[in-house]
């Protein structure tokens, strides 16, 4: 049996597949310490809220209605209208329901958008997606129909007090050639927790408009919801911007609901792609989100419950890391948002891929850094010195995992010293 070129590409075992396999395996392995996957925290107050909300929606027939009917290919109308009204009121954006489409999760939205603006064109030319600030989300890396669809730019690294650092866009060396069809940046960034500054975002927006290409902003963790962002960040949207949002980090990853906010022409394209590929997006997540908006709960819970939970948890995790790993062993990217810490083992004598394997043998799952740099022009040792760590698990589990991490790092240094 042989596959098509499409089949050969999309049946490969990739970084995102390994991550999801580790997540699935770890959740079913007693004693595993899950510091690798992207599952959001099951915040007690949010679980209780969803339990009550779903019960009331079931009693009122709203949940059954969502489960028993198709929505249109653009997604549930009531959510698109209520969300447009919310964004217009809260952020002053000139957006209405025609500017919003829903997808079966953000991953589907990125697949649509990357291949909509990059790849082979009818005139025989080819376009690429530019990530102006690597590292970026590993789920992007294999989402292109064509090979070599992505190009990344190395960051500037700012060293900060207390063993922290921060990535910045290197505008002096950022090249946007004729072969670029889309610029994509996440804010906050998975894997690093970086939030590009308002100034950086405004410059990227200006460059995108200057080169007549859209700017795609992945806002899965950002404002106004779920609000897992700890620095000052002004939301941006205009006719040249595509903003992707999600219900996952509200605590609803199983709902598989992505949200695309864009110019009406792009929304029409997403709508048609939805119809061809999946008939329509799922209905349950949008029904829940619409109910949260109508009750005035979506932004309230984001600000009063979700954000404080993650802020407290990240502070606890950094304190734990520093008890076991001093600054000369581990630098930490300044945590400005999202649900991960990005660790830089600058002098580690082994690659983080080998470290990942050693940790996995001891029941601790993290993600090696090289997966997060798709499309770099030249090899860069930094890509093999970093790891992504989820700080969501309970404090005791995090301490257990960090203790093993510190032991394996010390083991690697001792082995190197003995040679």
C-alpha positions in Angstrom: 0.0 0.0 0.0 1.3 3.4 -0.9 0.1 6.9 0.0 -0.1 10.1 -1.9 2.4 12.9 -1.3 -0.2 14.4 1.1 -0.4 11.0 2.8 3.4 10.7 3.1 3.6 14.1 4.7 0.8 13.9 7.1 1.4 10.4 8.4 4.8 11.2 9.7 5.6 10.9 13.4 6.1 14.6 14.3 6.8 16.6 17.4 3.2 17.5 18.0 2.2 13.8 17.6 4.8 12.8 20.1 3.7 15.4 22.5 0.1 14.3 22.3 1.2 10.6 22.7 3.2 11.5 25.8 0.2 13.4 27.1 -2.1 10.4 26.5 0.3 7.9 27.9 1.2 10.0 30.9 -2.4 10.6 31.9 -2.8 6.8 32.0 0.5 6.0 33.7 0.4 5.9 37.6 3.0 8.1 39.1 3.9 10.0 35.8 4.8 13.7 36.3 3.2 15.6 33.4 5.3 18.7 32.8 5.2 18.5 29.1 1.7 18.6 27.6 -0.6 21.6 27.1 -3.6 20.6 29.2 -4.9 23.6 31.2 -5.4 23.4 34.9 -8.6 22.0 36.2 -9.2 25.0 38.5 -11.7 23.9 41.2 -13.8 27.1 40.9 -14.0 26.7 37.1 -14.9 23.0 37.3 -17.7 23.8 39.7 -18.9 26.7 37.4 -19.0 24.4 34.3 -20.8 21.7 36.3 -23.5 24.1 37.3 -23.7 25.8 33.9 -24.0 22.6 32.0 -26.7 21.3 34.4 -28.7 24.5 33.9 -28.3 24.4 30.1 -29.4 20.8 30.1 -32.5 21.6 32.1 -33.3 24.5 29.8 -32.8 22.3 26.7 -29.9 24.4 25.4 -27.4 21.7 25.6 -29.6 19.1 23.9 -30.3 21.6 21.2 -26.6 22.2 20.6 -25.8 18.5 20.5 -28.7 17.5 18.2 -28.3 20.1 15.4 -25.7 21.2 12.9 -24.6 24.8 12.9 -23.7 26.6 9.6 -20.2 26.3 8.3 -19.3 29.7 9.8 -20.2 28.4 13.3 -22.9 29.1 15.8 -24.6 32.3 14.9 -25.6 33.3 18.5 -22.0 33.1 19.7 -20.6 35.1 16.7 -23.1 37.9 17.3 -22.6 37.9 21.1 -18.8 37.8 20.8 -18.8 40.6 18.2 -20.9 42.7 20.5 -18.6 42.0 23.5 -15.4 42.8 21.6 -16.9 46.0 20.2 -18.0 47.1 23.6 -14.9 46.2 25.6 -12.1 46.9 23.0 -13.7 49.4 20.7 -13.1 47.2 17.6 -15.2 47.7 14.5 -16.1 44.0 14.4 -19.4 42.3 13.8 -20.6 38.7 13.2 -19.4 38.8 9.6 -15.8 39.1 10.9 -16.0 35.9 13.0 -15.8 32.2 12.1 -15.5 29.2 14.4 -13.4 26.1 13.7 -12.9 22.7 15.4 -10.1 24.0 17.5 -7.3 26.5 16.8 -5.1 23.8 15.3 -7.6 23.5 12.4 -7.7 27.3 12.0 -3.9 27.4 11.7 -4.0 24.7 9.1 -6.5 26.6 7.1 -4.8 29.9 7.4 -1.2 28.8 6.7 -2.2 27.0 3.6 -4.6 29.8 2.5 -1.8 32.4 2.4 1.4 30.3 1.8 2.4 27.5 -0.5 2.1 27.1 -4.3 0.0 29.7 -6.1 -1.8 29.6 -9.4 0.9 31.8 -11.1 3.6 29.3 -10.2 5.1 31.3 -7.4 5.4 30.1 -3.8 4.9 31.9 -0.5 6.0 31.1 3.1 4.8 31.8 6.6 7.3 34.0 8.6 7.6 33.6 12.4 9.4 36.8 13.4 10.2 35.6 16.9 11.4 32.0 17.3 10.8 29.9 19.3 7.2 29.4 18.4 4.4 26.8 19.0 5.5 23.3 17.8 1.9 22.6 16.6 2.6 25.0 13.7 5.6 23.2 12.4 3.9 20.4 10.4 0.8 22.2 9.3 1.9 23.1 5.8 0.7 21.1 2.7 4.0 22.0 1.1 7.5 21.2 2.4 9.5 24.1 3.8 6.5 26.3 4.3 7.9 28.1 7.3 10.8 30.5 8.0 11.8 31.7 11.5 13.9 34.6 12.7 16.3 34.3 15.6 15.5 36.6 18.5 17.6 39.1 20.4 18.1 37.8 24.0 17.9 40.2 26.8 19.5 39.0 30.1 17.5 40.0 33.1 18.0 39.9 36.9 17.4 36.8 39.0 18.5 34.4 36.3 15.8 35.4 33.8 15.9 36.4 30.2 13.5 37.7 27.5 13.3 37.3 23.7 12.7 40.3 21.5 12.1 40.6 17.8 15.4 41.4 16.0 14.0 44.0 13.6 17.5 44.9 12.4 17.8 41.4 10.8 14.1 40.7 10.1 13.8 40.1 6.4 10.4 40.1 4.7 10.9 39.1 1.1 8.6 38.7 -1.8 8.2 35.0 -0.8 6.4 35.8 2.5 2.7 35.4 2.3 1.8 35.6 6.0 3.4 36.8 9.3 2.5 34.8 12.4 3.2 35.6 16.1 1.7 34.2 19.3 1.0 36.5 22.2 1.6 35.2 24.9 3.9 32.7 23.3 3.7 29.0 23.7 6.4 27.8 24.6 8.2 30.7 26.3 5.5 32.7 28.1 6.9 35.7 26.2 4.5 38.6 25.5 5.8 40.8 22.7 5.6 44.4 23.6 3.0 46.8 22.3 5.7 48.6 20.3 6.9 45.3 18.8 3.4 44.4 17.8 2.7 47.8 16.2 5.9 47.5 14.2 5.0 44.1 13.0 1.6 45.3 12.0 3.1 48.2 10.1 5.6 45.9 8.3 2.7 43.5 7.4 0.7 46.3 5.9 3.7 47.7 4.1 4.4 44.3 2.5 0.6 43.7 1.9 0.5 40.4 3.9 -1.8 39.6 6.8 -0.5 39.5 10.4 -1.8 36.4 12.2 -1.9 36.8 16.0 -2.4 33.6 18.0 -4.2 34.8 21.1 -5.1 31.4 22.7 -3.9 32.5 26.2 -4.4 36.3 25.8 -6.8 39.1 26.5 -9.7 39.6 26.8 -10.1 35.9 27.5 -8.8 33.6 29.0 -6.6 36.3 30.2 -3.5 34.2 31.2 -1.2 37.2 30.8 0.8 38.9 33.5 2.2 42.0 31.7 0.7 45.1 30.1 -0.5 44.2 26.6 -2.9 46.1 24.5 -5.0 43.9 22.2 -4.7 44.7 18.5 -7.1 44.0 15.6 -7.7 45.7 12.3 -8.7 44.7 8.7 -5.2 43.4 8.0 -5.0 41.4 11.3 -6.2 37.8 11.8 -6.8 37.1 15.5 -7.2 33.5 16.6 -8.7 32.7 20.0 -9.8 29.5 21.7 -12.0 28.1 24.5 -9.3 25.5 25.5 -7.5 27.6 28.1 -10.7 28.7 29.7 -10.7 25.0 30.8 -12.6 23.6 27.9 -10.0 21.9 25.7 -12.4 19.0 24.9 -14.8 21.4 23.3 -12.4 21.9 20.4 -13.6 25.4 19.6 -11.3 27.9 17.8 -12.3 31.4 16.9 -11.0 33.4 13.9 -11.6 37.2 13.8 -10.6 38.7 10.4 -11.6 40.6 7.4 -14.9 39.4 5.9 -13.1 38.0 2.8 -11.0 35.8 5.0 -14.0 34.7 7.1 -15.8 33.7 3.9 -12.8 31.6 2.9 -12.7 29.9 6.4 -16.4 29.3 6.1 -16.1 27.5 2.8 -13.2 25.4 4.0 -15.2 24.4 7.0 -18.0 23.3 4.8 -15.8 21.2 2.6 -13.6 19.6 5.4 -16.0 19.2 8.3 -19.5 20.4 7.2 -19.6 22.7 10.3 -17.8 23.3 13.6 -19.0 21.6 16.7 -21.8 23.2 18.6 -21.4 22.4 22.2 -18.4 24.7 23.0 -19.9 27.7 21.3 -23.2 27.2 23.1 -21.3 27.2 26.4 -19.3 30.3 25.5 -22.4 32.1 24.4 -24.1 31.3 27.7 -21.1 32.6 29.6 -21.2 35.9 27.6 -24.9 36.4 28.1 -24.5 35.8 31.9 -21.6 38.3 32.0 -19.3 35.5 33.2 -16.7 35.1 30.4 -14.5 38.2 31.2 -15.3 38.2 34.9 -14.0 34.6 35.4 -11.0 35.2 33.2 -9.9 38.2 35.3 -11.0 37.1 38.8 -10.4 33.3 38.7 -8.2 32.1 35.8 -5.5 34.8 35.8 -4.9 34.8 39.5 -4.7 31.0 39.6 -2.0 30.8 37.0 -0.1 33.8 38.4 0.1 32.2 41.8 1.1 28.8 40.3 3.9 30.3 38.2 5.4 32.1 41.2 5.3 28.9 43.2 7.0 26.9 40.4 9.8 29.4 39.9 10.5 29.3 43.7 10.6 25.5 43.4 12.9 25.6 40.4 15.3 27.9 42.2 15.5 25.6 45.3 16.9 22.9 43.1 18.5 24.7 40.1 20.6 27.8 40.7 21.0 30.5 38.0 24.3 29.0 36.8 22.5 25.8 35.9 19.2 27.1 34.6 18.0 30.4 33.2 14.2 31.0 33.0 12.4 33.1 30.4 10.5 35.9 32.1 7.0 34.4 32.6 4.6 37.0 31.1 1.7 34.6 30.3 0.6 31.2 29.0 0.9 28.0 31.0 4.6 27.1 30.4 8.1 28.0 31.7 10.9 28.0 29.1 14.2 26.8 30.7 17.6 27.5 29.2 20.4 25.2 30.3 23.1 27.2 28.8 26.1 25.0 29.7 24.4 21.6 29.6 26.9 19.1 28.1 24.1 17.0 26.5 21.3 18.0 24.2 17.8 18.5 25.7 16.6 15.7 23.4 18.9 13.3 25.4 17.7 15.0 28.7 14.1 14.4 27.6 14.8 10.7 27.1 16.5 10.4 30.5 13.6 12.2 32.2 11.0 10.1 30.5 12.7 6.9 31.7 12.2 8.3 35.2 8.5 9.2 34.7 8.9 12.9 34.1 7.6 14.3 30.8 8.9 17.6 29.4 9.4 18.8 25.8 12.8 19.3 24.2 13.3 22.8 22.7 14.4 22.0 19.1 10.8 21.3 18.0 10.0 25.0 18.6 12.3 26.5 15.9 10.7 25.6 12.5 12.4 27.1 9.5 15.6 28.6 11.0 18.1 29.3 8.2 21.2 28.1 10.1 21.7 25.6 12.9 21.8 27.3 16.3 23.1 25.5 19.5 20.5 27.4 21.6 17.7 25.3 20.1 19.2 22.2 21.8 19.7 23.9 25.2 16.1 24.7 26.1 13.1 22.8 27.3 9.4 23.6 27.8 7.8 22.9 31.2 4.1 23.0 32.0 3.6 24.6 35.5 0.0 23.5 35.8 0.3 20.3 37.9 -0.1 20.4 41.7 2.8 21.9 43.6 3.9 18.5 45.1 4.1 16.9 41.6 6.1 19.9 40.2 8.6 19.6 43.1 8.9 15.9 42.4 9.6 16.5 38.7 12.0 19.4 39.3 14.0 17.3 41.7 14.4 14.6 39.1 15.3 17.3 36.5 18.0 18.8 38.8 19.4 15.3 39.4 19.6 14.5 35.7 21.3 17.8 34.9 23.8 17.3 37.7 24.4 13.8 36.4 25.1 15.1 32.9 27.6 17.6 34.3 29.4 15.0 36.4 29.7 12.6 33.4 31.2 15.4 31.4 33.6 16.4 34.1 34.8 12.7 34.5 35.7 12.4 30.8 
